Amino acid sequence: MGSKRKRGANKAVPNGSQPTQKRAKTDHQPVTEPEATNLDLDKSPFAETLTSEARRREAKVYELLGSADGDERIAAAGALITGLLASPEAVLRRHLDNRLFRGLASSRNASRLGFSLVITELLSQLFGSQNLSESKYPGLTFDNVLDILVEKTTPSGHLPGQEERDCYFGQLFGLQCFVGSKILFDGESRWLKVLDLLLKMAEKKVWMRSHCGWVIVESLPQMGQGKAEETLQKLSEIGLGKTAEGIGIWMRAQSCYSDLKTPAKPWHDPMNPGVLSEVARVLKDNVAQDNGQEAAIGKAKQGGWNAQLHFVWDLILATFATGGKQSRDQLKSFWTTVVDDGLFSKTASDAQKFRGFMIFQKFLQGFTTTENEKLVKELFTRNLMKCLINQAAKEDRYLHRAALKSLQSIEKAVQTSPELLLPVLKELLGKHGAYDFDQRTNTKTVENLLQWTTPTNVKSVLKLLQDPAVDIKDNVASEAERLRQVYASYMSKLATQAKPAQEDASDIEEATNVAEIGIKELAGCAYSVQPQFKPDLSEKSREAFRRLLASTIGKVMRRRDDAEYLCNAVISVEPTAVNMSDEIKAEQSSALKAMRKLLKASKKSDGKNAGASVGLALLYAITILQLYDGAPDAISILQDLERCSEKMKSKERGSSELLVEILLALVSRQSPMMRQISEQVFEAFTSQVSPEALELLTEPLFAEENEKGYQALFENIEDEDEDVDTHDAEDSGSGEDVEDMSEDEISEIGSDVEFVTLNGAEGTVDGKENDDDDDEEDDDEEKKEADAQELANLDDALAKVLRSHRLDKDKDADSSDNDSDMTDSEMMALDEKLVEVFKQRAKAGGTKKKDKKDAKESVVIFKHRIMDFIALYVKHEAANPLAFNVLLPLLEVVRTTTAKPLANKAVVTIENFSKAFKKARGDPNPDLDAEAQFTLMKEIHQQAAKDMTHAFGRAASTASLLVASSLVTDRENIDRISAVYAQTFADCQKGKLKMQGFFFTDWVNWGMGHAANVQQAAAAAAS
């Protein structure tokens, strides 16, 4: 076997040296920027004899003609048209034969677009008004040019599928160029020849039929009524009339020529009610000839999926959009017959229903943009709505995404034309829809639509939502409950989704707040007798209204105006459905009177005083609602509010402390409404907080996060256990500790207990190490005592069941001489009793463990709420010297808490305090006590040495530098600041303190930054 032949590349090069090895490609190839294309092309006549230079010119211009860039295509087309029309006939023929018509069959970039542009203009110059084919190019007749097109775009032999498609599309684009040049109707036979080619192509390739039909539609306005009638007759004879393309051509011809005489078959007018059933069959892809046989023109595949609708639907839409009442009647008949009973019938395929959803979206958008809102409601027919609800309900439905897109199109339509809200809601919630539409479809369609409710239509929307829930004819209790809970949710959505009222509205009705109407309706149904409801509202329904009222108020409270209309809503409520004693009625009347005075005072004052008045009125409103709900401490809170109002009015001291106590009592409850309103009221009163009130606010932060701390914060805990709803505590304690909960989750979960007062003397942490040891010893002793008690209880229970006793109790035991052997049934009964005893013991142990966990969570959550108050305070009062009193409590939280989200919130609050102080500081504050600030700084340094964790060290460093920033405005304090840090550093060197190194590097960086600012300010002053 011979040896392999060596590759030629391995031979020696002519100079005798060995061939160089191939170099590996490196990743660092020089990057060359693409050169900008020169669009200043040569427009001179093209050469008849092709030289190398002429070939390069033609190659460049045709390359640009097929470019995807529009500017390049236009520049190349202009140069090509100018050069060809100035060239001899042989040159023009060569380009038409070898380049232009052949280029239509190319799928490269945008070749068809560029080549069509040139051909259309050339045809217009050759056979149009210039008629250059007679004067300059006699050899290029219409028939010759058309033959060239057919020859260059007709597939021959066995071509691959893609090349065959390219050829047919090239011919289609060429025929469209003839139509676009507007030269087909200057001669008698030109149009017929082009029409024959289009029909032949449509017959041979079914997938080309819609494209060919569209070319015919484009030519109809040019041909005149006579030619149009001849065209329709020919289409009718070959059977193309009874196709989707035929329907489109018929409708386009009728819109162009009002007196058009159409053939008798297949129909004079496709929109005639008498032929709609046949039109529906055709548009449903069931195409047949008049004699019942399969159409000669070919049959499209039934149920084909296509993301693009047939052009016939655009023509049908245009027909209905341009008419009046007659169009509305025609649309109703057409839509029901063709779309609803056709594409959405029980026998319709998924592909046909998919097409129906696309048609629905197109018509909805078309009627919205053409201001035909009255036609929109005709689109929501029975079968369509049924399919829409079913397909949108679950993700595994085949047309789920199409249904969701249809619902989104409804929302966009109402957004574009808000006047569509009422008719669309009537259809979604009415006869063919469902009152609980959102629940049935698992969407937020109705909720999103309600945001477009305006003061002008809110009464109509309210009546529309109310009617199905008011009079329930069947009088079925379960159905009434369901409908009224849905109605309550709609009222909540109406209030929360409504746009803010226009503040500059002059008309009283225009200034009506939509959210206020929703709140009033919720409050009225919750607390008032509503005679229009039949059957009457049950207690379960009223509870649903109350629950949604509370959550809605928590969501809508954003501005002072929101508080005002909420107070007005509470004032308007007649609590006829609430049983109240004379004492409660007197308190309610007094509270309402006080609330009216506060609202009136807020309008006369401005700024902070107005906010304070509205805040107190808001507290009155919420407490009145609590009074209606039967809260046991509502009367005492109303009395506290009355005393607070009197003190604020007389400017007596102690008002802010009383207000903080009230807010802490409210915020301790499990209610987003209470949390939102308490924060808003506190924000309005931050400037009036006294040192005693601030101390009262921060004192609970020192409480232990255990049962002892829980009892210190919430007194009378045993008496209130019966009123505690532990639902949220059970959910939050399902296998996760407080430390593992996210900050948002902890913020939203509330303590269900009622806050009465604070006991700062018990259960507080003073930071001393021996306190921790004492606490551990106390816990151990309590645990031993509890275990001993549990064992004793277990012995007693077993003794009763077994009728026995422990050995050390023989003296006290009764004689058992009369005992006898037990029977089998007695043994079984004894076994069951033993099981029950151990079950009770296990249950008691689990309850105790759960109580400890709930106590810890309640303390942590309460601290979260206090942290929210402090964050608001430092945000608005960063320049107030009193704000620095919160630093030590915040650091204590960071150091002692076991809940990481709470520690993070405290760190963030300190950082935000520092940022707010930088924005608010200016000249030296005369109210600032420098000695107190230096004392605070030293205490912070002492606290920083108690914990070596990174987070606590950073928080302490930020707090210390914040205090230093408050002192540095007076240059005399700079030396003392440095001395404090120097002493702390010296104590660290002596081993007295142990601190993080960044505590001092932060100070050095802060000092250098301050020095740079001073130098910059001096330079600016000198210049």
Residue pairs with C-beta under 8 A, 6 or more apart in sequence:
9 19
10 19
11 19
12 18
12 19
13 19
37 64
37 72
39 64
39 71
39 72
39 75
41 60
41 61
41 64
41 75
41 76
41 78
41 79
42 57
42 79
42 83
43 78
43 79
43 82
43 83
44 83
44 86
45 83
45 86
45 87
45 88
45 91
46 54
46 57
46 58
46 83
46 84
46 87
46 91
46 95
47 54
47 91
48 87
48 88
48 90
48 91
50 58
58 99
61 76
61 79
61 80
62 76
62 80
62 99
62 103
64 72
64 73
64 75
64 76
64 114
65 73
65 76
65 77
65 80
65 103
65 111
65 114
65 115
65 118
66 73
66 103
66 106
66 108
66 109
66 110
66 111
66 114
66 115
67 73
67 76
67 109
67 110
67 114
68 109
68 110
73 110
73 113
73 114
73 117
74 117
76 114
77 114
77 117
77 118
77 121
80 118
81 118
81 121
81 122
81 125
84 91
84 92
84 95
84 122
85 92
85 122
85 125
85 132
89 136
89 137
89 138
89 139
89 140
92 122
92 137
92 140
93 139
93 140
96 122
96 140
96 145
96 148
97 148
97 152
100 115
100 118
100 119
100 122
101 119
101 148
101 149
101 152
101 153
101 170
101 174
102 152
102 153
102 170
103 111
103 112
103 115
104 111
104 112
104 115
104 116
104 119
104 149
104 152
104 153
104 169
104 170
104 171
104 173
104 174
105 152
105 153
105 166
105 167
105 169
105 170
105 171
106 112
106 115
106 166
106 170
107 162
107 166
112 169
112 170
112 173
115 173
116 173
116 174
116 176
116 177
116 180
119 174
119 177
120 177
120 180
120 181
121 181
123 145
123 177
123 178
123 181
123 183
124 130
124 181
124 182
124 183
125 132
126 132
126 133
126 137
126 140
126 145
127 133
127 142
127 181
127 183
127 186
128 181
128 182
128 183
128 186
133 140
133 141
133 142
142 183
142 187
142 190
143 193
146 178
146 193
146 194
149 171
149 174
149 175
150 171
150 197
152 170
153 167
153 168
153 170
153 171
153 174
154 167
154 171
155 163
155 164
155 167
155 168
159 167
168 201
168 205
168 208
171 197
171 201
172 201
172 208
172 211
172 212
172 215
175 194
175 197
175 198
175 215
176 215
176 218
178 184
178 190
178 194
179 194
179 215
179 218
179 219
179 222
180 218
182 222
183 190
184 190
184 191
184 194
184 219
184 222
184 223
185 191
185 222
185 223
185 224
185 227
191 219
191 223
191 227
191 231
195 216
195 231
195 234
198 212
198 215
198 216
199 212
199 234
199 238
199 240
199 297
201 208
201 212
202 208
202 209
202 212
202 213
202 240
202 245
202 297
202 298
203 296
203 297
203 298
206 298
206 299
206 300
206 301
209 243
209 245
209 297
209 298
209 300
210 244
210 245
210 310
210 311
212 245
213 240
213 243
213 244
213 245
213 246
213 248
213 249
213 311
214 245
214 248
214 311
216 231
216 245
216 249
217 248
217 249
217 252
217 311
217 315
220 228
220 231
220 249
220 252
220 253
220 256
221 256
223 231
225 257
225 259
225 260
228 253
228 256
228 257
228 260
229 260
229 261
229 262
231 249
231 253
232 241
232 249
232 250
232 253
232 260
232 262
232 263
233 263
235 241
235 246
235 249
236 263
236 265
236 266
238 296
238 297
239 289
239 290
239 295
239 296
239 297
240 246
240 297
241 250
241 263
241 265
241 266
241 267
242 266
242 278
242 282
242 287
242 288
242 289
242 290
242 295
243 282
243 287
243 295
243 297
244 282
244 283
244 310
244 312
245 312
246 266
246 282
247 270
247 279
247 282
247 283
247 312
247 316
248 310
248 311
248 312
248 315
250 262
250 267
250 269
250 270
251 270
251 271
251 312
251 315
251 316
251 319
252 315
253 260
253 262
254 260
254 262
254 269
255 315
255 318
255 319
262 268
262 269
265 290
266 275
266 278
266 290
267 275
267 278
267 279
269 275
270 279
271 279
271 319
271 330
271 334
273 330
273 333
276 333
276 334
276 337
276 338
277 337
279 334
279 337
279 338
280 337
280 338
280 341
280 342
281 288
281 342
283 312
283 338
283 342
283 343
284 342
284 343
284 348
284 352
285 300
285 301
285 302
285 303
285 304
285 352
286 302
287 295
287 299
287 300
288 294
288 295
289 295
289 296
302 349
303 349
303 350
303 351
303 352
304 351
305 351
305 354
306 355
309 355
309 358
309 359
309 362
313 359
313 362
314 362
316 334
317 362
317 363
317 366
319 327
320 327
320 330
320 331
320 334
320 372
320 375
321 327
321 366
321 367
321 370
321 372
321 375
323 330
327 375
328 374
328 375
328 378
331 375
331 378
332 378
335 378
335 379
335 381
336 381
339 356
339 359
339 360
339 381
339 384
340 381
340 382
340 383
340 384
341 383
342 348
342 352
343 352
343 353
343 355
343 356
343 359
344 353
344 356
344 381
344 383
344 384
344 386
344 387
345 383
348 356
350 398
350 399
353 387
353 391
353 399
353 402
354 399
354 402
356 384
356 387
357 388
357 399
357 402
357 403
357 405
357 406
358 402
360 379
360 384
360 406
360 409
361 405
361 406
361 409
363 379
364 376
364 379
364 409
364 410
364 413
365 409
365 412
365 413
366 372
367 373
367 375
367 376
367 379
368 376
368 413
368 416
368 417
368 420
369 416
371 417
373 417
373 419
373 420
373 423
374 423
376 413
376 420
376 423
376 424
377 423
377 424
377 426
377 427
380 424
380 427
380 428
380 432
380 433
381 432
382 432
384 432
385 427
385 432
385 433
386 432
387 399
387 403
388 403
388 406
388 407
388 441
389 433
389 434
389 437
389 440
389 441
390 397
391 397
391 398
391 399
391 400
391 402
391 403
392 400
392 403
392 404
392 407
392 441
392 442
392 443
393 440
393 441
393 442
394 400
394 442
397 403
403 441
404 443
407 441
407 443
407 445
410 424
410 428
410 445
410 449
411 445
411 448
411 449
413 420
413 424
414 420
414 421
414 424
414 449
414 452
415 452
418 452
418 454
421 449
421 452
421 453
421 457
421 461
422 457
422 460
422 461
422 464
424 449
425 446
425 449
425 461
425 464
425 465
426 464
427 433
428 434
428 437
428 445
428 446
428 449
429 435
429 437
429 446
429 464
429 465
429 468
434 440
435 468
435 469
435 483
435 486
436 482
436 483
436 486
437 445
437 446
438 444
438 445
438 446
438 447
439 486
446 490
446 493
447 493
447 497
448 497
450 461
450 490
450 493
450 494
450 497
450 498
451 497
451 498
451 499
452 499
453 461
453 494
453 497
453 498
453 514
454 499
454 514
455 501
455 505
455 509
455 510
455 511
455 512
455 513
455 514
456 509
456 510
458 512
458 514
458 517
461 494
462 494
462 517
462 521
465 487
465 490
465 491
465 494
466 487
466 521
468 483
468 487
469 483
469 484
469 486
469 487
469 533
470 532
470 533
470 534
471 532
471 533
471 534
472 479
472 480
472 483
472 534
472 535
475 534
475 535
477 535
477 538
480 535
480 538
480 541
481 538
481 540
481 541
484 525
484 533
484 537
484 541
484 544
485 541
485 544
488 522
488 525
488 541
488 544
488 545
488 548
489 548
491 518
491 521
491 522
491 525
491 545
491 548
491 552
492 518
492 522
492 548
492 549
492 551
492 552
494 514
494 515
494 517
494 518
495 514
495 515
495 516
495 517
495 518
495 519
495 522
495 552
495 555
495 556
496 515
496 518
496 552
496 555
496 556
498 513
498 514
498 515
498 518
499 514
500 559
500 561
501 511
501 512
501 513
501 514
501 515
501 561
502 510
502 511
503 561
505 511
513 561
513 565
515 556
515 562
515 565
516 565
516 566
516 568
516 569
518 552
519 549
519 552
519 553
519 556
519 565
519 566
519 569
520 569
520 572
520 573
522 545
522 548
522 549
522 552
523 545
523 549
523 569
523 570
523 572
523 573
523 625
524 530
524 572
524 573
524 574
525 537
525 541
525 542
525 545
526 542
526 545
526 546
526 549
526 628
527 542
527 546
527 573
527 574
527 575
527 576
527 577
527 578
527 628
528 573
528 574
528 575
528 576
528 577
529 536
529 576
529 577
530 536
530 537
537 545
537 577
542 577
546 629
549 625
550 625
550 671
550 672
550 673
551 672
551 673
553 566
553 622
553 673
553 676
553 677
554 671
554 672
554 673
554 674
554 675
554 676
554 677
555 672
555 676
556 562
556 566
557 563
557 566
557 673
557 676
557 677
557 680
560 610
560 611
560 614
563 614
563 615
563 617
563 618
563 680
564 599
564 602
564 614
564 617
566 618
566 621
567 595
567 599
567 614
567 617
567 618
567 620
567 621
568 599
570 595
570 621
570 624
570 625
571 592
571 595
571 596
571 621
573 628
575 588
575 628
578 628
580 588
583 635
584 627
584 635
587 627
587 635
587 638
587 639
588 624
588 627
590 638
590 642
591 620
591 623
591 624
591 627
591 638
591 641
591 642
592 620
592 624
594 620
594 641
594 642
594 645
595 617
595 620
595 621
595 624
598 613
598 614
598 616
598 617
598 620
598 645
599 613
599 614
599 617
601 613
602 609
602 610
602 611
602 613
602 614
602 617
603 610
605 613
608 684
608 687
608 688
611 684
612 648
612 684
612 685
612 688
614 684
615 680
615 681
615 684
615 685
616 641
616 644
616 645
616 648
616 681
618 677
618 680
618 681
619 641
619 662
619 666
619 677
619 681
620 638
620 641
622 666
622 673
622 674
622 677
623 634
623 637
623 638
623 641
624 634
624 638
626 634
626 637
627 634
627 635
627 638
632 723
632 754
633 665
633 754
633 756
637 662
637 665
637 666
640 658
640 661
640 662
641 662
643 658
644 655
644 658
644 659
644 662
646 652
647 653
647 654
647 655
647 658
648 655
648 688
653 690
654 692
655 688
656 685
656 688
656 689
656 690
656 692
656 693
657 690
657 692
657 693
657 696
659 681
659 685
659 693
660 689
660 693
660 696
660 697
661 696
661 757
663 678
663 681
663 682
663 869
664 696
664 697
664 700
664 755
664 758
664 866
665 754
665 755
665 756
666 674
666 677
666 678
667 674
667 675
667 678
667 679
667 755
667 862
667 865
667 866
667 869
668 714
668 750
668 751
668 753
668 754
668 755
668 862
668 865
669 750
669 751
669 752
669 754
669 755
670 725
670 728
670 749
670 750
670 751
670 752
671 750
672 748
672 750
674 750
675 750
675 865
675 868
678 865
678 869
679 868
679 869
679 872
682 869
682 872
682 873
683 872
683 876
686 872
686 873
686 876
686 877
687 876
687 877
687 880
689 697
689 873
689 877
689 882
691 882
691 885
694 873
694 882
694 885
694 886
695 885
696 758
697 866
697 869
697 870
697 873
698 866
698 870
698 885
698 886
698 889
699 758
699 760
699 764
700 713
700 758
700 862
700 863
700 866
701 863
701 866
701 867
701 889
701 890
701 892
701 893
702 760
702 764
702 765
702 766
702 889
702 892
703 709
703 712
703 713
703 763
703 764
703 765
703 859
703 863
704 712
704 763
704 764
704 765
704 775
704 859
705 856
705 859
705 860
705 863
705 897
705 898
705 899
706 852
706 855
706 856
706 859
707 851
707 852
707 855
708 762
708 763
708 775
709 763
709 855
709 859
710 717
710 855
710 856
710 858
710 859
711 717
711 762
711 763
712 758
712 759
712 760
712 762
712 763
712 764
713 755
713 758
713 759
713 763
713 859
713 862
714 720
714 751
714 753
714 754
714 755
714 756
714 858
715 756
715 757
715 759
716 756
717 753
720 753
720 754
723 754
724 752
724 753
725 752
726 752
726 854
728 749
728 750
728 752
729 749
729 752
729 854
729 857
729 858
732 741
732 745
732 749
732 857
733 850
733 853
733 854
733 857
738 746
738 856
738 857
738 860
738 898
738 899
739 898
739 899
739 900
741 899
741 901
742 901
743 901
743 904
743 905
746 860
746 861
746 864
746 899
746 901
746 902
747 864
747 868
749 857
749 861
750 861
750 865
751 857
751 858
751 861
751 862
752 858
753 858
755 862
765 771
765 892
765 896
767 892
767 943
767 946
786 848
790 841
790 844
790 845
793 841
794 837
794 841
795 806
797 837
797 840
797 841
798 804
798 834
798 837
799 805
799 806
801 830
801 833
801 834
801 837
802 830
803 816
803 819
804 816
805 812
805 813
822 830
860 897
860 899
860 902
863 893
863 897
863 902
864 901
864 902
864 905
867 893
867 902
867 905
867 906
867 909
870 886
870 889
870 890
870 909
871 905
871 908
871 909
871 912
873 883
873 886
874 883
874 886
874 909
874 912
874 913
874 916
875 912
875 916
877 883
878 913
878 916
878 917
878 919
878 920
879 917
879 920
879 921
879 925
881 925
881 927
881 928
881 929
881 932
881 933
881 966
883 913
884 933
884 936
884 962
884 963
884 966
886 909
886 913
887 910
887 913
887 936
887 940
887 959
887 962
887 963
888 936
888 939
888 940
888 943
890 906
890 909
890 910
890 955
890 959
891 906
891 910
891 940
891 943
891 952
891 955
891 956
891 959
892 943
893 902
893 903
893 906
894 903
894 906
894 907
894 951
894 952
894 955
895 943
895 946
895 947
895 952
897 903
897 906
903 951
904 951
906 955
907 951
907 954
907 955
910 955
910 958
910 959
910 962
911 958
913 962
914 958
914 961
914 962
914 965
917 962
917 965
917 966
918 965
921 965
921 966
921 969
923 969
924 969
924 970
925 966
925 969
928 966
928 967
930 967
930 970
930 973
933 963
933 966
933 967
934 967
934 976
934 980
936 963
937 960
937 963
937 964
937 977
937 980
938 980
940 956
940 959
940 960
940 963
941 956
941 960
941 980
941 984
941 993
942 993
943 956
944 952
944 953
944 956
944 957
944 960
944 995
944 996
944 999
945 993
945 994
945 995
947 953
948 994
948 995
948 996
950 996
953 995
953 996
953 998
953 999
954 998
956 999
957 996
957 998
957 999
957 1002
957 1003
958 1002
960 999
960 1003
961 1002
961 1003
961 1006
964 977
964 1003
964 1006
965 1006
967 973
967 976
967 977
968 974
968 977
968 1010
978 1007
981 1000
981 1003
984 993
984 995
985 1000
987 993
988 994
988 995
